[in-house]
């Protein structure tokens, strides 16, 4: 075959761009489409994959901050001395919608027991995020994280494609329990109770 008849080779930049686009599509597809059947089958379990961490085995405290969708400043450091439940979500995620009423109910249930809640929204602008919160009656704050700065601080604790995910931080700000996937309300309550009893 002569050099003139060979098909052109794709450039390295083109290959990298295609690979990057495919990776992004896979990450977004992990929750963006209605994949409730896949969640129930265990890819990210409908009831979540749970982890509880003994006090002596916990990592350093998590530190993150930002401005909520309501324009208020939020810092995880301000919640030292109490438990902080951190939920990673976005509005078009089916299991995020499914768990939202339970999260709000548990937030209300534990509000006077030294337990606060905060959401980390990884995709939405203010409009869709606030519409979601209004639709489900969510009263705890959420921080926008479209640039993934907060998710970077949560690295090692929350996988990028594990949305939703929920963390229970102890009174020192360390991860005491984790649910990767949608919550089971009784499981989350049990996790909170155990950390409250420490």
WOPE-V511418 format. One record per pair of residues at least 4 apart in sequence whose C-alpha atoms are under 8 Angstrom apart, sorted by the first residue. I is the first residue (numbers start at 1). J is the second residue. Records with the same first field share a line. If there is no record, write none. Layout:
# WOPE-V511418
I->J  J
This chain:
# WOPE-V511418
1->5  6
2->6
10->14  15
11->15
12->16
13->17
14->18
15->19
16->20
17->21
18->22
19->23
20->24
21->25
22->26
23->27
24->28
25->29
26->30
27->31  160  161
28->32  161
29->33
30->35  161  162
31->35  92  93  94  161  163
32->92  93  94
33->92  93  94
34->93  94
35->39  94
36->40  46  94  95
37->41
38->42  43  44
39->43  44  45  46  95  181
40->44  45  46  47
41->45  46
42->46
44->48  49  162  180  181  182
45->49  180  181  182
46->95  181  182  183
47->181  182  183  184
48->179  180  181  182  183  184
49->179  180  181
50->177  178  179  180
51->177  178  179
52->176  177  178  191
53->57  58  175  176  177
54->58  176
55->176
58->174  175  176
59->174  175
60->173  174
61->172  173  174  175
62->76  153  154  173  174  175
63->75  76  77  153  173
64->75  76  77  150  153
65->73  74  75  76  150
66->73  74  75  143  144
67->71  72  73  74  143  144
68->72  73  74  141  142  143  144
69->126  129  130  141  142  143  144
70->141
74->78  143
75->79
76->80  84  173
77->173
79->83  84  116  171  173
80->171  172  173
81->171  172
82->114  115  116  170  171  172
83->114  115  116  168  169  170  171  173  192  195  196
84->115  116  117  118  168  169  170  171  173
85->115  116  117  118  166  167  168  169
86->117  118  119  120  166  167  168  169
87->117  118  119  120  164  165  166  167
88->119  120  121  122  163  164  165  166
89->93  96  119  120  121  122  163  164  165
90->96  121  122  123  124  129  163  164
91->96  97  124  128  129  132
92->96  97
93->97  163  164
94->98
95->99  164  181  182
96->100  163  164  182
97->101
98->182
99->103  182  183
100->104  136  138
101->105  136  137  138
102->106  185
103->107  185
104->108  137  138  139  140
105->109
106->110  185  189
107->111  115  116  117  140
110->114  115  116
111->115  116
116->140
117->140  141
118->140  141  142  143
119->140  141  142  143
120->142  143  144  145  150
121->129  142  143  144  145  146
122->144  145  146  147  148
123->144  145  146
124->128  129  144  146
125->129  144
126->130  144
127->131
128->132
129->133
130->134
131->135
132->136
133->137  138  139
134->138
145->149  150  151
148->152
149->153
150->154
151->155  158  160
154->158
155->159
157->175  178
158->162  165  180
162->180  181
163->180  181
164->180  181  182
165->178  179  180  181  182
166->178  179  180  181  183
167->175  176  177  178  179
168->175  176  177  178  191  192
169->173  174  175  176  177
170->174  175  176  195
176->195
177->191
179->183
183->187  188
184->188
185->189
186->190
187->191
188->192
189->193
190->194
191->195
192->196
193->197
194->198
